[in-house]
Every structure is written in structure tokens, then in C-alpha cells.
Amino acid sequence: MRDSDIKKIAFVGDYLPRKCGIATFTHDMHASVATQFPDAECFVVPVNDRPEGYDYPPEVRFEIDEQDLDSYLRAADFLNFANTDVVCLQHEYGIFGGPAGSHILGLLRDLRMPVVTTLHTVLREPDGDQRRVLMRLVNLSARVVVMTERARTFLQEIYGIPEAKIDLIAHGIPDTPFVDPNPYKDQFGVEGRLVALTFGLLSPNKGIEHMLRAVPEILKQFPNFVYIVLGATHPDLVREHGERYRLSLERLARDLGIKNHVIFYNRFVELNQLTKFIRAADIYVTPYLNPAQITSGTLAYSFGCGKAIVSTPYWHAEELLAEGRGVIVPFADSQALAREICALLRDEPRRLEMCKNAYDLGREMIWTRSAHHYMDAFQRARHGRQDQPFRPLAVRTLAEQQSERPLWRLDHLSRMTDSTGMFQHATYTIPNFAEGYCTDDNARALLLTVLLGELGHDGLEVRRIATTTAAFLQAAFDHERKRFRNFMSFDRHWLEKVGSEDSHGRAVWALGVCVGRSHRSDLPAWAASYFELALPPLPEMTSPRAWAFGLLGIHEYLQRFSGDRFTGQIRDALTTLLIDLYDRTATPDWPWFEEILAYDNARLPHALIAVGRDGGNPRALEIGLRALTWLVEVQRAPQGHFRAIGCHGFYRKGQTPARFDQQPIEAAATVAACLEAYRATQEPHWVNEARSSFEWFLGRNDLGLELYDPGSGGCCDGLQEDRINRNQGAESTLAFLLSLAEMNLLESSLAAFRQAR
């Protein structure tokens, strides 16, 4: 180990005097590392579960508000600017805000130094949010630490985490001498008695009631037996239900006639007090009811202090107490508890041998050794990043941000596209045949294939999707009415004679992009023929979004055929319609085209900016930039991240914006509009706004959850009030992929500009 490698370590997690196991663990780890490595500056960033926080000791340098996503982002900035070498994170699902504790991902995404994460819980059957958070957490960590072999196996077999990334470090314990319990009993008034102990925060899953029911049977053989229950009620339980659970245990003890043989110490004790209680115990009991407990600090402490242990078979106990190192009894079995405790009390040589074996093995778990194991993990994490630029104080350039964007994965796009076209909806990742197809989504998909071609992703599958979606638009066009139909059933029957105006506008947009930007030899000519047929109805329509979509298609078409007078006239007519609408509606405090912000909002200013930046209509550019500037501010959460107008109510002038459900098309529209504003003005803040909108997909949002699913390549359908809509429909998936393409195309152009300089 090179002492100079790591000079500043930040410990993130709950911290004393907060009353919980993670707080105790973080405190003990900080103390042990700071003591063993005095040359390293160790400090703590705790998470507060109450507004007033806690009276922390001096090593606490920054505090995080559990439910405030922005405070996690501020903590990341603090750690970056503090020149921190390594962050040691304690992870437990219940201590961070957001679904399954997802807010912590916001902190990790912004850190510029390696993270070593200790997983205090590894679930065998996680729900969707829990799996998603853990997978992303591990991806953002340089190393992950588990405390049991079973946890390591779970990470590899259930979550697919490579063994090389996992460190197994047993739960740290205090270094105490091996002692006879009898001299320590008088300080608790139990001298001359046989003592069983359970300690930890009280909650119904601890199974204390089953141990209480075992006490009468034990007393029949050992009348001098006493059972000590040490620990306050869990603070979360007190907040919700008061002391109901503890009082029920006391009533049960009275009803069982054992009140003289049960002692409740209703307080949270510090380590020095705790070790005194443990020393006074003959037997330690963990009657927990939940088998899915991968780590127990109370079990580790008692084992390392050399106690004979009787426990139910939760995961940590099964592993630690195997091969006769303790006694395992069935869950919720008071008779078994009584039988095995009595057997140990009768057989003193067996009990003492069990104590000595536990103590000897526990010497490998003391905090001194844990500190060195963790420092080894910190070194591996840091050395593993030596091939990467390490500049904690550097501002991230767009080139560096490129590596943060997901790699292309088109699996779900392919899965959603059959020989007819792209399906509208999916149930989770499974295409929903019953909902059929629509022109809207096939137009978006066709547009995406053109952008993919520009990025060099023009393989056989992309070409197949392009041909299929083009054929769908071709079939959708009614030559007699000069309009696109929109909805088609799975059995290829059109469900309407004329589609919506918006779907017609989107089809024109896709056709214009094919004409102006496709590198294929066959697609532009085909698209031009349908573009010419579909263009005339647009000025007669009443939907401002249809006008905007049409203008975007015209803008792209004219990049190739700038001399087309008829198309130029349609452009001017649609531009006038949008400007007139703005002039009739806009006020100084509501600079917008309608008295409501509804859906796909940013496409309206996007269209005017695109038309205006060609130089032909400066007022269109002015209005577009003004409206987009206002919209961006409306869509900015107080914490600074992008917040789309929710589709459940939208935002009517003079009312409150709907916050949910937030739809992916809003983020995609804002990304594209902001990038168009950057191309028109060259003002860098528009790139930042685009990036902020894009990061909504990746978890920088109100819930701190990713909507993009890297496992499928799809995107979830919306951000709800307390969760994500897990269905990955066409509109959502295309919104993300189009945004990713837009961001990557901008980076390509900026890289070319830098090379040219």
C-alpha cells in the first residue's frame, strides 16, 4: 500500500447520533479507518431523515436531506470540489429518498472520483425498482463490498455482477477481550442469574414475542433465568405508531407471568455501553422473522465478542453459525427456542467451547482488520481508474459527456417492428398486438432511421425498419382525400377514413427529413413524391402542432431543394399562421401560442427557430427564441432539473401546472428545440438546456429514476407521481432514441469544429 495514494476519504450514509444500524456502522468504520490511517483525512456526509437534522460531531462536513433530490446533487458538487479521493457509500434501500432509494443515483452520477459501495442488503427477489436501482448503483461504483458469501453469490447469479468487482469484507466488530460474563452482571442487577440478551432497534420483524413465549418453559428448568431486551423502538415505527409495539411486548410479558424475568432497556446505547451488556450475557438470541436478512450487525457483534448464539435461520445467521458455531431454530417457534436455550444452559462445556470458537473466528472481523480490508478496496478502486482522467475540479466538456450517454441498443425498436410497421404500445417490453399500429409512430421511426444513418448506424436491421415504416406511410396515405390515415388494427384494417391533423403533420415531417437528409439512393425520391402530395392540406388545418410538424419537414426538404417555390409558399403560410396565433394569445407573462401548455410543446418554437435561422424571417426566430426561453423556465423544477408538464391536466394559463404524468415526448421535443436554438444563436446555454432535458431520461428528474432501460433498449412510458410506467411503447422509446441521436449528432459536429480549429 502506498500511503500517498489516498489522502481524503468521504463516508456517505446514516451517522450517529441518528439511531439506526447503518449510522452505527458508518460511525465505526469512519473511526477505524481514521485511526488506522492517520495520514488520510476522513470525513462524513450523512443523510437526514428529519428537517432539523442531528447534532453531529465535527467530522460531519455536509448533510443530505433524504427526500430532496437536489441536496444529493449539491453533495456531489461538494465532494468533487473537496478533492475527495474515494467515496465510501453505505447502501440500504430504506435510507435514501425516491423509489427504492433511487435519489442516491443522482449523487453517484455526478461524482468524479471512484466510489466503493457497501451493500447492506442484497435481495434474492427484488421488485423492478429495487433491481433497477441496485444495477445502476453497481454500475456507478468502482467496487462493491458485501459481508457474506451468500450476498456475493446473489450478486453474481441474480444480478450478473462480475466476481472481479466484488470484495467480501465481514461486518466489523469491536475488539473486546474474552471474558467470563458473571463479573459483569452486577452492574445490571442480574448477578447470580443466567442471562439471555437481544439487542437492536425494536420492530415487529424482530420476533421478540416468540422469545417471550419461550421464557416460561425455560423458567421451569432454570428459575434464575432473565431475558434482557436492549434497544429503543425503531424511530420510523415511533413516528407512525408510537410505542405501540414495545408496549404490546410488555403486556405480553405480564400476561405470561414473567415480568420479574424480563428487562426492557428502552434506549439506544453507544458502543462502550453495548459491549458491557454483551459481556454480561450467557446467551445471545436473535429470533428474527425475516429470512431475507443478508447482514446483521447485532449478530456479528455478539459473535465476535464470544457469545453462544441461538438464532432463527435468516441468511446471515445460517452462514455465520454453520458447522456448530451457533444453534439454529425454526422461525416463530417458541418451543424450539426454549429447548435449545435450556440445552446450552445445561451443557456448560459445550456452551463455553461455542463461545471460544466464535471469539477466535471473530478476531478476523475486528474493526482494525476491516479498516485495512477497506483501504485495500479503496486502493483497487482508485488504481482501477488510473487509465481515466482524474480531475475533480475540472468542468466537464461535452466531449467528456459523450461517454456518459448510453450506447446504442436497438433491440426494442426491432422487437416493436414487424413486417407491417411499428406497434403503438407494449406491455412492459412485450409488443401489444391488440393496439395495432399508427402513422404517428411509424413516421417517428422513419425519421429516426435517417438520423441513425447520419451517425453511421445504417446496417441491415435499420434499413429494414426504414423500408417497413416507409411502406406503412405509403399505405396510410389516401390519394383521393390527400390525407394520411392514422390507426390500423393488427389485422391490417384501417380504423378511420382520415387521421388526425397531427399525424398528417408528423408524416410530412418524416418525409421532409428523408428528402433532405437521407443518404440512401432510393428513399429521397420516394419521399419527395409523397411529400408533394401531402403538403397542400397543411395550411387548411387548425392544429398548431400540425403546422409546426409540417414546417420542420419543409425546413429539411428545402435543405436539398431550396428553389422549390411552391414549398416555400407553404412554409410562409404556415409560419404566418403560427405567428398570428402567437400575436393573438401571447402576453408579457404568458409568451405562448395558446392559453394552455399541452403536449409536444417545444415543437412550436422549434419550428419557428428552424425557419427563422435560415435568414428569411427574423421575427419567426425572435418569437421562437422568446417562447422557448419561457417554456424552458416553466419546465425547470426548483431543484434545477427538467420537469415536463404533466398530461393529467396540462397547464392552463392562470392555473397550476400538472406535475404528472410526465411524458417522454416532452423531453425529446425540448432537447431538439434547444439544440435548434443553439444552432441559430451559438449560445452555449442552449446546449446545457438540451443536456438537462436529455438527462430526464437517465434519472435527473423528480423521482431520480431512469426511464431509459439499458437492458431492453426501450424507454418507459412516463413518470408518475410515485413510480415509472414500466410499459415501453413506441412513442416513448422513439422519443429517447431520437433525443440520443440528436445529442450525438451535435457532438459529432462540435468535434469536427474543434478539429477544424
C-alpha positions in Angstrom: 0.0 0.0 0.0 1.3 3.5 -0.9 0.3 5.9 1.8 0.3 8.8 -0.7 -2.3 7.3 -2.9 -5.4 8.1 -0.8 -5.4 11.3 1.3 -9.1 12.2 1.5 -12.0 9.7 2.1 -15.6 10.6 2.4 -18.1 8.3 4.1 -21.7 8.6 2.9 -24.5 7.1 4.9 -26.5 7.5 8.1 -24.4 8.6 11.0 -24.6 8.9 14.8 -26.4 10.3 16.7 -29.1 9.1 14.3 -30.4 5.9 15.8 -30.1 3.1 13.2 -27.7 0.2 12.4 -26.3 2.0 9.3 -25.5 5.0 11.4 -23.6 2.8 13.9 -21.7 1.0 11.1 -20.7 4.2 9.3 -19.5 5.7 12.6 -17.4 2.6 13.5 -16.0 2.4 10.0 -15.0 6.0 9.9 -13.4 5.8 13.3 -11.4 2.6 12.4 -10.1 3.9 9.1 -9.3 7.3 10.6 -7.4 5.6 13.4 -5.5 3.1 11.3 -4.6 5.6 8.6 -4.0 8.9 10.4 -2.4 10.5 7.3 -5.8 10.3 5.4 -8.4 12.9 6.0 -11.7 11.2 6.8 -15.0 13.0 6.8 -18.7 12.1 6.7 -21.7 13.1 4.6 -24.8 11.8 6.4 -28.4 11.5 5.2 -31.0 13.2 7.4 -34.5 11.8 7.8 -35.9 14.8 9.6 -35.8 18.5 8.7 -33.9 19.6 11.8 -31.1 17.1 11.2 -28.9 15.9 14.1 -26.3 17.3 16.4 -23.4 15.7 14.5 -19.8 15.6 15.6 -17.1 17.6 13.8 -16.2 15.0 11.2 -19.5 15.7 9.5 -18.8 18.1 6.7 -22.0 18.2 4.6 -25.6 17.0 5.2 -28.1 15.5 2.7 -31.9 15.8 3.0 -33.2 12.4 2.5 -36.2 13.4 0.3 -34.6 16.3 -1.6 -33.0 15.1 -4.8 -31.3 18.5 -5.3 -29.4 18.0 -2.0 -27.8 14.9 -3.4 -26.6 16.8 -6.4 -25.2 19.6 -4.1 -23.4 16.9 -2.1 -21.8 15.6 -5.3 -20.6 19.1 -6.1 -19.2 19.4 -2.6 -17.4 16.1 -2.8 -15.9 17.0 -6.2 -14.7 20.4 -5.2 -13.3 19.0 -1.9 -10.7 17.0 -3.9 -12.1 13.8 -2.4 -10.0 10.7 -3.5 -12.6 8.0 -2.7 -16.2 7.9 -1.6 -17.3 5.0 0.7 -21.0 4.7 0.4 -23.3 2.6 2.7 -26.3 1.4 0.8 -29.6 0.3 2.3 -32.9 0.7 0.4 -34.6 2.5 3.3 -32.2 5.3 3.9 -32.3 7.3 0.7 -35.2 9.2 -1.0 -37.0 8.2 -4.1 -38.5 4.8 -5.1 -36.1 2.1 -3.8 -33.7 4.8 -2.6 -33.1 6.0 -6.2 -32.1 9.5 -5.2 -28.6 8.3 -4.3 -28.1 7.6 -8.0 -28.2 11.4 -8.6 -25.2 11.8 -6.4 -23.2 9.0 -7.8 -23.8 10.1 -11.4 -22.2 13.4 -10.7 -19.1 12.2 -8.8 -15.7 12.5 -10.4 -13.9 10.1 -8.1 -14.2 6.3 -7.5 -17.0 5.0 -5.3 -16.8 1.9 -3.1 -20.3 0.8 -2.1 -21.1 -1.5 0.8 -24.3 -3.3 0.2 -26.1 -3.9 3.5 -29.0 -5.6 1.7 -28.9 -7.8 -1.4 -32.3 -9.2 -2.2 -33.0 -12.5 -3.8 -36.3 -11.4 -5.2 -36.1 -7.6 -5.8 -39.0 -5.8 -7.3 -38.5 -3.8 -10.5 -37.4 -0.6 -8.8 -35.1 -2.4 -6.4 -33.4 -4.3 -9.2 -33.1 -1.2 -11.3 -31.6 0.9 -8.6 -29.1 -1.8 -7.5 -27.9 -2.5 -11.0 -27.4 1.2 -11.7 -25.7 1.6 -8.3 -23.2 -1.1 -9.0 -22.5 0.3 -12.5 -21.7 3.6 -10.9 -19.4 2.1 -8.3 -15.8 1.1 -8.8 -16.0 -1.7 -6.2 -18.9 -3.2 -4.3 -18.4 -4.7 -0.8 -20.6 -7.4 0.7 -20.4 -9.0 4.1 -21.4 -12.6 3.4 -20.6 -15.3 0.9 -24.3 -15.6 0.1 -24.5 -11.9 -0.8 -21.6 -12.4 -3.2 -23.3 -15.3 -4.8 -26.6 -13.4 -5.1 -24.8 -10.5 -6.9 -23.2 -12.9 -9.4 -26.1 -15.2 -10.0 -29.1 -12.9 -9.7 -27.7 -9.6 -10.8 -24.9 -10.7 -13.1 -22.2 -8.7 -11.3 -18.7 -9.9 -12.2 -16.8 -11.5 -9.4 -13.8 -9.3 -10.0 -15.8 -6.3 -9.0 -16.9 -7.7 -5.6 -15.0 -7.6 -2.3 -16.1 -9.8 0.6 -15.4 -8.0 3.9 -17.1 -9.3 7.1 -19.1 -6.9 9.2 -16.7 -5.1 11.5 -16.9 -5.7 15.3 -15.3 -4.1 18.4 -12.1 -5.7 19.7 -13.0 -6.8 23.2 -11.4 -9.4 25.5 -12.8 -12.8 26.0 -14.4 -12.7 29.5 -16.5 -14.6 32.0 -19.9 -12.9 32.0 -20.5 -13.3 35.7 -18.3 -10.4 36.9 -20.2 -8.0 34.6 -23.8 -8.9 35.8 -23.9 -6.9 39.0 -23.9 -3.6 37.2 -27.2 -4.5 35.7 -28.7 -6.0 38.8 -28.7 -9.6 37.4 -25.8 -11.1 39.4 -26.2 -14.8 40.1 -28.7 -15.2 37.3 -28.5 -16.8 33.8 -28.8 -14.0 31.2 -30.1 -14.1 27.6 -29.8 -10.9 25.6 -31.3 -9.5 22.4 -30.4 -6.0 21.3 -31.2 -3.7 18.4 -34.0 -1.3 17.4 -37.3 -2.9 18.2 -39.8 -3.6 15.4 -42.3 -6.4 14.7 -39.9 -8.3 12.4 -37.5 -9.0 15.3 -39.7 -11.8 16.7 -39.3 -10.8 20.4 -42.7 -12.0 21.2 -41.7 -15.6 20.3 -38.8 -15.4 22.6 -41.0 -14.1 25.4 -43.3 -17.1 25.0 -40.3 -19.3 25.4 -39.3 -17.8 28.7 -42.0 -19.7 30.8 -40.6 -23.1 29.6 -37.0 -22.0 30.3 -38.0 -20.9 33.8 -39.3 -24.5 34.6 -35.7 -25.7 34.4 -33.8 -22.5 35.3 -35.8 -20.3 37.7 -32.9 -17.8 37.9 -33.1 -17.1 34.1 -33.6 -13.5 32.9 -34.1 -12.1 29.4 -32.8 -8.6 28.6 -34.3 -6.8 25.6 -31.9 -3.9 24.9 -32.9 -1.2 22.4 -35.3 1.6 21.7 -38.2 1.3 19.3 -37.2 2.0 15.7 -37.6 5.7 15.1 -39.7 5.1 11.9 -42.1 2.9 13.9 -42.4 5.5 16.6 -43.2 8.2 14.1 -46.0 6.1 12.6 -47.4 4.1 15.5 -45.8 5.5 18.7 -44.7 2.9 21.3 -47.5 0.5 20.5 -45.2 -2.4 19.7 -43.0 -2.1 22.8 -46.0 -1.7 25.0 -47.6 -4.8 23.5 -44.4 -6.8 24.4 -44.6 -5.5 27.9 -48.2 -6.5 28.2 -47.4 -10.0 26.8 -44.7 -10.4 29.4 -47.2 -9.5 32.2 -49.8 -11.8 30.7 -47.3 -14.7 30.7 -46.4 -14.1 34.3 -42.7 -13.4 33.6 -42.5 -9.7 34.4 -39.8 -10.5 37.0 -37.7 -12.3 34.4 -37.8 -9.8 31.6 -35.9 -6.5 31.4 -36.6 -3.9 28.8 -33.9 -1.2 28.3 -35.8 1.2 26.1 -32.8 3.2 24.8 -30.3 3.3 22.1 -26.8 2.6 23.6 -23.4 3.6 22.4 -20.7 1.1 21.7 -19.0 1.2 25.1 -22.3 0.6 26.8 -23.3 -2.1 24.4 -20.1 -4.1 25.0 -20.9 -4.1 28.7 -24.3 -5.6 28.1 -22.9 -8.3 25.7 -20.2 -9.2 28.3 -22.9 -9.8 30.9 -24.8 -12.3 28.7 -24.6 -16.0 28.8 -26.5 -16.5 25.6 -27.4 -14.1 22.7 -30.7 -14.7 20.9 -31.8 -13.4 17.5 -35.4 -14.6 17.0 -35.8 -12.6 13.7 -38.7 -13.4 11.4 -37.4 -12.4 8.0 -35.2 -14.9 6.3 -34.0 -12.3 3.7 -31.6 -10.6 6.1 -28.2 -10.8 4.4 -26.4 -8.9 7.2 -27.0 -8.4 10.9 -24.7 -6.1 12.8 -26.1 -7.3 16.2 -25.3 -10.9 15.3 -21.8 -10.0 14.2 -21.1 -8.0 17.4 -22.3 -10.8 19.7 -20.5 -13.5 17.8 -17.2 -11.6 17.8 -17.5 -10.9 21.5 -17.6 -14.7 22.1 -21.2 -15.4 22.9 -23.1 -18.6 22.4 -25.9 -17.7 20.0 -29.4 -19.2 19.3 -30.9 -17.8 16.2 -33.6 -18.3 13.6 -32.3 -19.2 10.1 -32.1 -15.8 8.4 -29.3 -15.7 5.8 -26.5 -14.1 7.8 -27.2 -16.4 10.7 -27.2 -19.6 8.6 -23.8 -18.7 7.2 -22.1 -17.4 10.3 -23.4 -20.0 12.7 -22.8 -23.0 10.4 -20.7 -26.0 11.5 -21.7 -25.8 15.1 -20.7 -22.1 15.6 -24.2 -21.5 17.0 -27.6 -23.0 17.2 -30.3 -22.5 14.5 -34.0 -22.9 15.4 -37.1 -22.6 13.1 -38.8 -19.2 12.6 -41.5 -18.3 15.1 -41.0 -21.5 17.2 -41.1 -20.7 20.9 -40.8 -24.3 21.9 -37.6 -24.7 19.9 -36.1 -21.5 21.4 -36.8 -22.8 24.9 -35.5 -26.3 24.1 -32.2 -25.1 22.6 -31.5 -22.4 25.2 -32.1 -24.9 28.0 -29.8 -27.4 26.3 -27.0 -24.8 26.2 -27.5 -23.7 29.8 -27.4 -27.3 30.9 -24.2 -28.1 29.0 -21.7 -25.6 30.1 -18.6 -27.2 28.4 -20.5 -27.1 25.0 -21.5 -23.5 25.6 -18.0 -22.4 26.5 -16.5 -24.2 23.6 -19.0 -22.5 21.3 -18.1 -19.1 22.9 -14.4 -19.7 22.4 -14.7 -20.8 18.8 -16.9 -17.7 18.0 -14.4 -15.4 19.7 -11.4 -16.9 17.8 -13.1 -16.6 14.5 -14.3 -13.1 15.4 -10.7 -11.9 15.6 -10.7 -11.8 11.8 -13.7 -9.4 11.9 -12.4 -6.7 14.3 -12.6 -3.2 13.0 -8.8 -2.9 12.8 -8.7 -5.6 10.2 -11.8 -4.2 8.5 -10.2 -0.9 8.1 -7.2 -2.4 6.3 -9.5 -4.5 4.1 -11.5 -1.4 3.1 -8.3 0.6 2.4 -7.3 -2.3 0.1 -10.6 -1.9 -1.7 -10.2 1.8 -1.9 -6.8 1.3 -3.5 -8.2 -1.2 -6.0 -10.9 1.2 -6.9 -8.5 4.1 -7.4 -5.9 2.1 -9.3 -8.6 0.8 -11.5 -9.3 4.3 -12.6 -5.7 5.3 -13.3 -6.3 5.0 -17.1 -9.1 7.5 -16.8 -8.6 11.3 -16.4 -9.0 12.2 -12.8 -9.7 15.9 -12.5 -12.1 16.5 -9.6 -12.2 20.3 -10.1 -12.4 20.2 -13.9 -15.6 21.4 -15.7 -16.9 18.6 -17.8 -16.7 19.3 -21.5 -19.2 18.0 -24.0 -16.6 15.5 -25.2 -16.4 14.0 -21.7 -20.2 13.9 -21.5 -20.3 11.8 -24.7 -19.1 8.8 -22.7 -21.9 9.3 -20.2 -24.7 8.8 -22.8 -25.9 5.3 -23.3 -24.5 3.2 -26.1 -26.9 2.4 -29.0 -29.2 -0.5 -28.4 -32.0 -1.1 -30.9 -33.3 -4.4 -29.6 -36.7 -3.0 -28.5 -37.0 -0.9 -31.7 -36.7 -4.1 -33.7 -38.9 -6.1 -31.4 -41.7 -3.5 -31.8 -41.5 -3.6 -35.6 -42.9 -6.4 -37.6 -43.4 -6.7 -41.4 -46.3 -4.3 -41.3 -44.9 -1.5 -39.2 -44.2 -0.4 -35.7 -46.6 -1.3 -33.0 -48.1 1.5 -30.9 -47.9 0.0 -27.5 -46.1 -2.6 -25.3 -46.9 -4.3 -22.1 -43.6 -3.9 -20.4 -41.3 -4.9 -23.2 -43.8 -7.2 -25.0 -45.4 -5.7 -28.1 -49.2 -5.2 -27.6 -50.7 -6.6 -30.8 -54.2 -5.6 -29.8 -53.5 -1.9 -30.1 -52.2 -2.2 -33.6 -50.2 0.5 -35.4 -50.3 4.2 -36.1 -48.9 6.7 -38.6 -47.5 8.9 -35.8 -45.1 6.2 -34.5 -44.1 4.9 -37.9 -43.3 8.5 -39.0 -41.1 9.0 -35.9 -39.4 5.6 -36.6 -38.7 6.5 -40.2 -37.2 9.9 -39.1 -35.0 8.0 -36.6 -33.6 5.7 -39.2 -32.4 8.7 -41.2 -30.6 10.1 -38.2 -29.1 6.7 -37.4 -27.8 6.7 -41.0 -26.1 10.0 -40.4 -24.4 8.5 -37.3 -23.1 5.5 -39.2 -25.7 3.1 -37.9 -27.1 2.0 -41.2 -27.0 -1.8 -41.0 -29.5 -4.3 -42.4 -31.8 -4.0 -39.4 -32.0 -0.2 -39.6 -32.6 -0.4 -43.3 -35.4 -3.0 -42.8 -37.1 -0.7 -40.3 -36.8 2.2 -42.6 -38.3 0.3 -45.5 -41.1 -1.1 -43.3 -42.1 2.2 -41.8 -41.9 4.0 -45.2 -44.2 1.3 -46.6 -46.6 1.9 -43.8 -46.7 5.6 -44.5 -47.2 4.8 -48.2 -50.2 2.6 -47.3 -51.6 5.2 -44.9 -51.8 7.9 -47.5 -55.3 8.2 -49.1 -54.7 9.5 -52.6 -58.3 10.5 -53.0 -58.5 12.6 -49.8 -54.8 13.6 -49.9 -54.6 12.8 -46.2 -52.9 10.2 -44.0 -54.9 7.7 -42.1 -53.6 7.1 -38.6 -54.7 3.9 -36.8 -54.5 0.4 -38.2 -55.6 -2.7 -36.4 -53.3 -5.8 -36.1 -55.3 -7.5 -38.9 -54.3 -4.6 -41.2 -57.7 -2.8 -41.3 -57.7 1.0 -41.2 -59.8 2.2 -38.3 -60.6 5.6 -39.7 -61.0 7.3 -43.1 -59.0 10.4 -42.2 -56.3 10.5 -39.5 -55.6 13.4 -37.1 -54.1 16.6 -38.3 -51.1 16.0 -36.0 -50.4 12.6 -37.6 -50.6 14.1 -41.0 -48.1 16.8 -40.0 -45.7 14.2 -38.5 -45.8 12.2 -41.7 -44.9 15.3 -43.7 -42.1 16.0 -41.2 -40.6 12.5 -41.7 -40.9 12.7 -45.4 -39.1 16.0 -45.5 -36.3 14.6 -43.4 -36.0 11.7 -45.8 -35.7 14.1 -48.7 -33.3 16.5 -47.1 -31.0 14.2 -45.1 -31.2 10.5 -46.1 -28.0 9.1 -47.6 -29.9 6.2 -49.3 -30.3 6.3 -53.0 -33.9 5.2 -53.1 -35.6 6.8 -50.1 -35.4 10.6 -51.0 -37.1 10.2 -54.4 -39.9 8.1 -52.9 -40.3 10.5 -50.0 -40.4 13.6 -52.3 -43.3 12.2 -54.3 -45.4 11.7 -51.2 -44.2 15.0 -49.6 -45.5 16.9 -52.7 -48.9 15.1 -52.4 -49.3 15.6 -48.6 -48.2 19.3 -48.4 -51.2 21.2 -49.7 -53.7 20.3 -47.0 -51.5 21.7 -44.2 -52.5 25.4 -44.4 -56.2 24.4 -44.2 -55.7 22.6 -40.9 -56.3 24.2 -37.5 -53.8 22.3 -35.3 -50.8 24.5 -34.5 -48.8 21.3 -34.0 -49.6 20.1 -37.4 -48.3 23.4 -38.7 -45.2 23.1 -36.7 -44.5 19.5 -37.8 -45.1 20.5 -41.4 -42.7 23.4 -41.0 -40.0 21.1 -39.6 -40.4 18.8 -42.6 -40.4 21.8 -45.0 -37.2 23.1 -43.4 -35.4 19.8 -44.0 -36.8 19.4 -47.5 -35.6 22.9 -48.5 -32.0 22.0 -47.5 -31.9 19.9 -50.7 -34.5 21.7 -52.9 -34.2 25.3 -51.8 -35.6 26.6 -55.1 -39.0 24.9 -54.8 -41.3 28.0 -54.9 -44.5 26.1 -54.0 -43.0 24.5 -50.9 -41.6 28.0 -49.9 -45.1 29.4 -50.2 -46.5 26.7 -47.9 -43.7 27.5 -45.5 -44.5 31.2 -45.4 -48.2 30.4 -45.0 -47.6 28.1 -42.0 -45.2 30.5 -40.4 -47.7 33.3 -40.7 -50.4 31.1 -39.1 -48.1 30.4 -36.1 -47.0 34.0 -35.7 -50.6 35.2 -35.9 -51.6 32.7 -33.3 -48.8 33.9 -31.0 -49.7 37.6 -31.5 -53.4 36.9 -30.6 -52.5 34.9 -27.4 -49.2 36.0 -26.0 -48.9 38.4 -23.1 -45.8 39.5 -21.2 -46.2 36.9 -18.5 -47.5 34.2 -21.0 -45.5 34.4 -24.2 -47.1 31.4 -25.8 -49.3 30.4 -28.8 -52.2 29.0 -26.8 -53.8 29.5 -23.4 -52.6 26.0 -22.5 -49.4 24.1 -22.5 -50.4 20.7 -23.6 -48.3 18.1 -25.4 -45.2 18.2 -27.6 -45.0 21.8 -26.6 -41.4 22.7 -27.7 -42.2 21.8 -31.3 -44.0 25.1 -31.8 -41.0 27.4 -31.0 -38.7 24.7 -32.6 -40.4 25.2 -35.9 -40.2 29.0 -35.9 -36.5 28.9 -34.9 -35.7 26.4 -37.7 -37.5 28.6 -40.2 -36.1 31.8 -38.8 -32.4 30.7 -38.7 -32.4 30.3 -42.5 -32.4 34.1 -42.5 -35.7 34.6 -44.2 -37.9 35.5 -41.3 -36.1 37.2 -38.3 -39.4 37.7 -36.5 -40.1 34.0 -36.5 -36.6 33.4 -34.9 -37.3 36.1 -32.3 -40.7 34.7 -31.3 -39.4 31.1 -31.3 -36.5 32.0 -29.0 -38.7 34.1 -26.7 -41.3 31.3 -26.4 -38.7 28.6 -25.9 -36.9 30.6 -23.2 -40.1 30.9 -21.3 -41.0 27.3 -21.8 -37.6 26.1 -20.5 -38.1 28.1 -17.4 -41.7 26.7 -16.9 -40.3 23.2 -17.3 -37.5 23.8 -14.7 -38.0 22.3 -11.3 -37.0 24.4 -8.2 -34.0 22.0 -7.9 -32.9 22.8 -11.4 -33.7 19.6 -13.3 -36.1 19.3 -16.2 -39.8 18.8 -15.2 -42.2 18.2 -18.1 -45.7 19.5 -18.0 -47.9 16.5 -16.8 -50.5 15.1 -19.2 -53.0 14.8 -16.3 -54.4 18.4 -16.6 -51.5 20.1 -18.5 -51.0 23.8 -17.7 -53.8 26.3 -18.3 -53.0 30.0 -18.1 -53.6 31.2 -14.6 -53.7 27.7 -13.1 -51.1 25.4 -11.6 -49.1 23.1 -14.0 -49.9 19.4 -13.8 -46.8 17.7 -12.4 -47.6 14.1 -13.5 -47.7 12.1 -15.7 -44.6 13.4 -17.3 -44.2 12.1 -20.9 -41.0 11.3 -22.8 -42.1 13.3 -25.9 -41.9 16.5 -23.8 -38.2 15.8 -23.0 -37.5 14.8 -26.6 -39.2 17.9 -28.0 -37.3 20.2 -25.6 -33.9 18.5 -26.5 -34.5 19.1 -30.2 -35.8 22.7 -29.8 -32.8 23.7 -27.6 -30.3 22.3 -30.0 -32.0 24.1 -32.8 -31.7 27.3 -30.7 -28.0 26.6 -30.2 -27.5 26.2 -34.0 -29.4 29.5 -34.5 -27.6 31.5 -31.9 -24.4 29.6 -31.0 -25.2 30.4 -27.3 -23.8 27.5 -25.2 -26.5 27.7 -22.6 -28.9 26.1 -25.1 -26.6 23.0 -25.1 -26.9 22.9 -21.3 -30.6 23.1 -21.5 -30.7 20.3 -24.1 -28.5 18.2 -21.8 -30.7 18.9 -18.8 -33.8 17.7 -20.8 -32.0 14.6 -22.1 -30.9 13.7 -18.6 -34.5 13.5 -17.6 -34.5 10.1 -19.4 -31.5 9.0 -17.4 -32.8 9.8 -13.9 -32.3 13.5 -13.4 -36.0 14.0 -12.7 -38.5 14.4 -9.9 -38.1 10.7 -8.8 -34.4 10.2 -9.6 -35.3 7.2 -11.7 -34.1 6.3 -15.2 -36.8 5.9 -17.8 -34.4 4.5 -20.4 -34.0 0.8 -19.9 -30.5 -0.3 -21.0 -31.5 -3.9 -20.7 -34.1 -3.7 -23.4 -33.1 -0.6 -25.3 -36.6 0.8 -24.7 -37.9 3.7 -22.7 -40.7 3.6 -20.1 -43.9 5.4 -20.9 -44.0 8.0 -18.3 -43.0 9.4 -14.9 -45.9 9.0 -12.5 -46.3 10.5 -9.1 -44.6 7.7 -7.2 -43.2 5.4 -9.9 -42.4 4.8 -13.5 -44.9 3.5 -16.0 -43.0 0.4 -17.0 -44.6 -0.2 -20.3 -42.2 0.6 -23.2 -44.4 1.8 -26.0 -43.3 3.1 -29.4 -43.7 6.8 -28.7 -41.6 6.7 -25.5 -38.9 4.5 -27.0 -38.6 6.7 -30.1 -38.6 9.8 -28.0 -35.5 8.6 -26.2 -33.7 7.3 -29.3 -34.4 10.5 -31.3 -33.0 12.5 -28.4 -29.9 10.3 -28.1 -29.4 10.7 -31.9 -29.8 14.5 -31.6 -27.3 14.7 -28.8 -24.8 12.5 -30.6 -25.1 14.4 -33.9 -24.4 17.7 -32.1 -21.3 16.2 -30.5 -20.1 15.0 -33.9 -20.5 18.5 -35.3 -18.7 20.1 -32.3 -15.9 17.6 -32.6 -15.5 18.4 -36.3 -15.4 22.1 -35.5 -12.7 21.5 -32.8 -10.6 19.6 -35.3 -11.0 22.3 -37.9 -9.7 24.9 -35.5 
